[in-house]
Structures are given as structure tokens and as C-alpha cells.
Amino acid sequence: MMEMLAKDYMTKDVVTVEIPSGRDDVLRILKRTGISGVPVIKGPEKKLLGIVTRKDILRKPEETQVALLMSAEPLTIRPDVTLSEAAEIMTKMNVRRLPVVQGENLIGILSVSDLVGAVAKLRDVREIRDGFVSKKTYALWEETPLPVVGRIMELAHTDAMPILNSENKLTGIISERDLIRCSSIEDDVQTSDFSTGTDDDEWTWESIRDNHTISYGVSKVELPNRPVKVCMVRKVIAVPNNAEVSDCALRMKRGRVDQLPIIDNDQRLSGMLFDRDLIRALIE
């Protein structure tokens, strides 16, 4: 079998943002395209400065500057790196994308989704229960408020969660992509007190006399206080735990999803298969 190289599977027409840019620009791109992260570049040579992701925006909802949101000096690869090497880097370093660079300049990006497409072509007939299914599965009740969902996903270090109803039946999936889609930018005015007094004792008359109140605007990303069922994806692609590796990869690619719930014979949720676990097929 011919070696599969990054340059043959990477996305070459990369959606990027330049410095200086704002969070709102990135948020619009993420909502419009559904991608999980955007490289930050400088100049016509596309010098790579960093990358800003959905996680960055959800974790820092009040930050508006891309330069402060982005992860500077991200992991990168060369175009001649094999997919096996790329999959190993993504798995070990827990990243979903690797900018492909020539020198310091961006020429493409290789994502987990690109690697899933490669797995689909392998004709790997191993069953997913043989080492590919995530050992931990978290689920949410469909009435859980969206702000709580976002916090739970952050604490659980997961990109998506299955949703159950009161009868423990699988009713949907919620992912970071859905949270971004349902988010909005809210403007608020906050106040802060400060003193121009020089005395060390904050209770002196000088400090009280010279105390001032300032008002300033705050713009932040917010999730509506509504149940997760209004934002979740209801059309769920589920598989049994004896499904084949390449078949699951093909289902992910065609369905444009990053995970597949695993169901038992009674159609009840028994686990989750994530794309980042599936790409281990390229390493083993």
C-alpha cells in the first residue's frame, strides 16, 4: 500500500483570519462553515501566528481580541508527513487539526475529519468494540439548560454528549458546533470603583473622598438559558458495537459528524465512538 501523505489529504483552501481581527469575525466564520478552528496568519505569505478554536471562544466568553484568544505557536507538520505520523501526533497531543507549513508559512491544514476520510478508504473490517470505543461515556438530560451543558462539557473534556429523555432513550446529540451555532453576543455595561488616594489605608478620608466610579462596556458570548433539546441534533446516526471501523468512518464522513452513539439490541445507548479514537486505525 502506498504511503498516505499529509499533502494529499490536507485542505489547501484554508479559511483564515489575519491580525488584527476580532472574536466576532471568528464566530461568524465558525457559525457559517461549521469548522472547529481557524488559523491566524499575517501578511500575503500567510505566516502562521496561531490558531483560534471553538473551545477558546467558549472558555473565554468575554475576550474579544483574536491575539489573546488564539493558541500561539501551535503544533505544525510538513507536507511530506505520513498520515500515520499525523494521527499519532493528534492522538498524543489531543489536538483536532495540524497546520501544514512550508517554513513559517501556512500551505494547508490537516484535520481529524481528513484522517477519518482516509480511514474510510482502508477497508478496515475490525469491529469498533475491539479497542476503538471510548471507555468513558457522559450523557445529559434533554431539559438541562444550555449554559450548564457548556460547563459540563468543559469539565468533562469532551466535544459532544448524547442526550437522553426521562425514559433514558437517546433523543439527540449536542456538540461544541451546536453550542456555537446557538450562541449570541451580548453587550452589557459594568461599573468599577477605584480610588486616586495615595494613603495605604483604604478607609482613610482621602481614599473615600477621591473614590470614583467608571462604567465600561463588556461584550461576551452567551448561551441562551433554554433546555438543550432546542439546540441538539435530533437526527442521530447510531451504530452497534460490532460495526466495522471503515464503515463507521464512512458514516461519519457522509454525515459530517464527529461522533457516533453506540446502541445495544434494545436501541439503548451503550457508548460513544469519537473520530479521534477512530483515527487510531491509521497508527495500528
C-alpha positions as CSV (number, residue, x, y, z in Angstrom):
1,M,0.0,0.0,0.0
2,M,1.3,3.5,-0.9
3,E,2.2,5.8,1.9
4,M,-0.5,8.3,2.6
5,L,0.9,11.8,3.0
6,A,-0.5,14.9,4.6
7,K,-0.2,16.9,1.3
8,D,-2.6,14.5,-0.4
9,Y,-5.3,14.8,2.2
10,M,-4.9,18.3,3.7
11,T,-7.3,21.1,3.0
12,K,-5.5,23.6,0.8
13,D,-8.0,26.4,0.5
14,V,-7.9,27.2,4.2
15,V,-10.3,29.6,5.9
16,T,-8.1,32.0,7.9
17,V,-8.2,35.3,9.9
18,E,-5.5,37.9,10.0
19,I,-4.1,40.0,12.8
20,P,-5.7,42.3,13.8
21,S,-9.1,40.6,13.9
22,G,-11.9,40.4,16.4
23,R,-13.7,37.5,18.1
24,D,-16.9,38.4,16.3
25,D,-15.2,37.8,12.9
26,V,-14.1,34.3,14.0
27,L,-17.5,33.5,15.5
28,R,-19.2,34.3,12.2
29,I,-16.8,32.1,10.3
30,L,-17.4,29.2,12.7
31,K,-21.1,29.5,12.5
32,R,-21.1,29.8,8.7
33,T,-18.7,26.9,8.0
34,G,-19.1,24.6,10.9
35,I,-15.4,24.1,11.2
36,S,-13.8,23.8,14.7
37,G,-10.9,26.2,14.4
38,V,-9.3,29.0,12.3
39,P,-5.6,29.6,11.7
40,V,-4.4,33.1,12.4
41,I,-2.0,34.5,9.8
42,K,0.0,37.6,8.9
43,G,0.7,39.1,5.5
44,P,0.4,37.8,1.9
45,E,2.9,35.0,2.7
46,K,0.4,33.7,5.3
47,K,2.9,33.5,8.1
48,L,1.3,31.3,10.8
49,L,0.9,33.1,14.1
50,G,-1.6,30.8,15.9
51,I,-5.0,29.1,15.8
52,V,-8.3,30.0,17.5
53,T,-10.9,27.3,18.1
54,R,-14.5,26.9,19.3
55,K,-13.1,25.9,22.7
56,D,-11.1,29.1,23.0
57,I,-14.3,31.2,22.4
58,L,-16.4,29.1,24.8
59,R,-13.8,29.2,27.6
60,K,-13.1,33.0,27.3
61,P,-16.6,34.4,26.5
62,E,-15.6,38.0,27.4
63,E,-12.4,38.1,25.3
64,T,-12.8,40.0,22.1
65,Q,-9.2,40.1,20.6
66,V,-8.1,37.2,18.5
67,A,-4.5,37.8,19.6
68,L,-5.5,37.0,23.2
69,L,-7.9,34.2,22.3
70,M,-5.6,32.2,20.0
71,S,-3.1,29.5,20.9
72,A,0.2,30.9,19.8
73,E,2.8,28.7,18.1
74,P,0.5,25.7,17.5
75,L,1.9,22.2,16.6
76,T,2.6,22.1,12.9
77,I,3.6,19.4,10.3
78,R,5.4,19.4,7.0
79,P,3.5,18.3,3.8
80,D,5.5,15.1,3.5
81,V,4.5,13.8,6.9
82,T,2.6,10.5,6.7
83,L,-1.0,10.2,7.9
84,S,0.2,7.6,10.5
85,E,2.6,10.2,12.0
86,A,-0.1,12.9,11.9
87,A,-2.6,10.6,13.6
88,E,-0.1,9.8,16.3
89,I,0.6,13.5,17.0
90,M,-3.2,14.3,17.1
91,T,-3.9,11.4,19.5
92,K,-0.9,12.0,21.8
93,M,-1.3,15.8,21.9
94,N,-5.1,15.8,21.9
95,V,-5.5,18.3,19.0
96,R,-8.0,18.2,16.2
97,R,-6.0,19.9,13.5
98,L,-2.5,20.4,12.4
99,P,-1.5,23.4,10.2
100,V,0.7,22.3,7.3
101,V,3.6,24.7,6.8
102,Q,6.4,25.3,4.4
103,G,9.0,27.2,6.6
104,E,6.8,29.6,8.6
105,N,4.1,29.9,6.0
106,L,0.7,28.1,6.0
107,I,0.0,26.0,2.9
108,G,-2.8,23.8,4.3
109,I,-4.4,22.2,7.3
110,L,-4.9,18.6,8.2
111,S,-7.9,17.8,10.5
112,V,-9.3,14.8,12.2
113,S,-12.0,14.8,9.6
114,D,-9.5,14.5,6.9
115,L,-8.0,11.5,8.6
116,V,-11.4,9.9,9.1
117,G,-11.8,10.1,5.3
118,A,-8.6,8.2,4.9
119,V,-9.8,5.5,7.4
120,A,-12.9,5.1,5.3
121,K,-10.7,4.1,2.4
122,L,-8.7,1.5,4.3
123,R,-11.4,-1.2,4.2
124,D,-10.6,-2.0,7.8
125,V,-13.1,-4.7,8.8
126,R,-12.2,-4.7,12.5
127,E,-15.1,-4.2,14.9
128,I,-15.1,-0.9,16.8
129,R,-15.6,-2.7,20.1
130,D,-12.0,-4.1,19.7
131,G,-10.2,-1.1,21.2
132,F,-11.9,1.9,19.4
133,V,-14.9,2.7,21.6
134,S,-14.4,5.4,24.2
135,K,-14.1,4.0,27.7
136,K,-16.0,6.9,29.3
137,T,-19.4,8.0,28.1
138,Y,-21.2,11.0,29.5
139,A,-24.9,11.8,28.8
140,L,-27.2,14.7,29.5
141,W,-30.9,15.0,30.3
142,E,-32.7,16.8,27.5
143,E,-34.0,19.5,29.9
144,T,-30.5,20.6,31.0
145,P,-30.0,24.3,30.4
146,L,-27.6,25.2,27.7
147,P,-25.2,27.2,29.9
148,V,-24.9,24.2,32.3
149,V,-24.3,22.0,29.2
150,G,-21.4,24.1,28.2
151,R,-19.9,24.0,31.6
152,I,-20.4,20.2,31.9
153,M,-18.7,19.6,28.5
154,E,-15.8,21.8,29.6
155,L,-15.3,19.9,32.9
156,A,-15.7,16.5,31.2
157,H,-13.2,17.5,28.4
158,T,-15.5,16.3,25.7
159,D,-16.6,17.8,22.4
160,A,-20.0,16.2,22.3
161,M,-22.6,14.4,24.5
162,P,-25.6,12.2,23.8
163,I,-28.9,13.5,25.1
164,L,-31.5,11.3,26.9
165,N,-35.1,11.8,27.8
166,S,-36.8,10.9,31.0
167,E,-37.2,7.3,29.8
168,N,-33.4,7.0,29.2
169,K,-34.0,6.9,25.4
170,L,-31.5,8.5,23.1
171,T,-33.1,11.6,21.6
172,G,-30.2,13.6,20.3
173,I,-26.6,14.8,20.3
174,I,-25.1,18.1,21.4
175,S,-21.6,19.2,20.3
176,E,-19.5,22.3,20.5
177,R,-20.5,23.1,17.0
178,D,-24.1,23.3,18.1
179,L,-23.3,25.4,21.1
180,I,-21.5,27.9,18.9
181,R,-24.5,27.9,16.5
182,C,-26.9,28.7,19.3
183,S,-24.7,31.3,21.0
184,S,-25.1,35.0,20.7
185,I,-23.0,38.1,21.5
186,E,-24.5,40.1,24.4
187,D,-23.4,43.7,25.3
188,D,-23.5,44.9,28.9
189,V,-22.4,47.9,30.9
190,Q,-20.5,47.2,34.1
191,T,-19.1,49.5,36.7
192,S,-15.9,49.6,38.8
193,D,-14.9,51.7,41.7
194,F,-11.3,53.0,42.1
195,S,-9.6,55.5,44.3
196,T,-6.9,58.1,43.4
197,G,-5.9,58.4,47.0
198,T,-2.3,57.6,47.9
199,D,-2.7,56.5,51.5
200,D,-2.2,52.8,52.2
201,D,-5.3,52.7,54.4
202,E,-8.3,52.2,52.2
203,W,-10.6,53.5,54.9
204,T,-8.9,57.0,55.2
205,W,-11.0,60.1,54.3
206,E,-8.7,60.7,51.4
207,S,-9.5,57.4,49.8
208,I,-13.2,57.9,50.3
209,R,-13.1,61.5,49.0
210,D,-11.2,60.5,45.9
211,N,-13.2,57.4,45.1
212,H,-14.6,57.3,41.5
213,T,-16.9,55.0,39.6
214,I,-16.3,54.2,36.0
215,S,-18.6,52.4,33.6
216,Y,-17.3,50.3,30.7
217,G,-18.9,48.1,28.1
218,V,-18.5,44.3,28.1
219,S,-19.2,42.2,25.1
220,K,-19.3,38.4,25.6
221,V,-20.5,35.2,24.1
222,E,-23.5,33.8,25.8
223,L,-25.6,30.6,25.6
224,P,-29.4,31.1,26.0
225,N,-31.0,29.8,29.2
226,R,-33.0,27.2,27.3
227,P,-33.1,23.4,27.5
228,V,-30.5,21.5,25.4
229,K,-33.3,19.8,23.4
230,V,-33.9,23.1,21.5
231,C,-30.3,23.1,20.2
232,M,-29.4,19.4,19.9
233,V,-29.2,17.5,16.7
234,R,-32.2,15.1,16.6
235,K,-31.3,13.1,13.5
236,V,-28.7,10.8,15.2
237,I,-26.6,8.4,13.2
238,A,-26.1,5.4,15.6
239,V,-24.2,2.1,15.2
240,P,-24.0,-1.2,17.0
241,N,-20.7,-2.1,18.8
242,N,-19.8,-4.8,16.2
243,A,-19.8,-2.2,13.3
244,E,-16.7,-2.2,11.2
245,V,-14.0,0.5,11.5
246,S,-14.0,1.8,7.9
247,D,-17.8,1.6,7.7
248,C,-18.1,3.9,10.7
249,A,-15.6,6.3,9.2
250,L,-17.6,6.4,6.1
251,R,-20.8,7.1,8.1
252,M,-19.0,10.0,9.9
253,K,-17.7,11.4,6.6
254,R,-21.0,11.3,4.8
255,G,-23.0,12.5,7.8
256,R,-20.4,15.3,8.6
257,V,-20.4,14.3,12.2
258,D,-17.5,13.8,14.7
259,Q,-19.1,11.0,16.8
260,L,-21.5,8.1,16.6
261,P,-23.6,6.9,19.5
262,I,-23.4,3.1,20.1
263,I,-26.6,1.3,20.8
264,D,-27.4,-2.1,22.0
265,N,-30.1,-4.6,20.8
266,D,-32.8,-2.7,22.7
267,Q,-31.8,0.5,21.0
268,R,-30.5,2.0,24.2
269,L,-27.3,4.0,24.4
270,S,-24.3,1.9,25.4
271,G,-21.3,4.0,24.5
272,M,-19.8,6.6,22.1
273,L,-17.4,6.3,19.1
274,F,-15.4,9.5,18.6
275,D,-13.5,10.4,15.4
276,R,-10.3,11.0,17.4
277,D,-10.5,7.3,18.6
278,L,-11.2,6.1,15.1
279,I,-8.1,7.6,13.6
280,R,-6.0,5.2,15.6
281,A,-6.7,2.7,12.8
282,L,-4.0,4.7,10.9
283,I,-1.4,4.0,13.6
284,E,-2.1,0.4,14.4
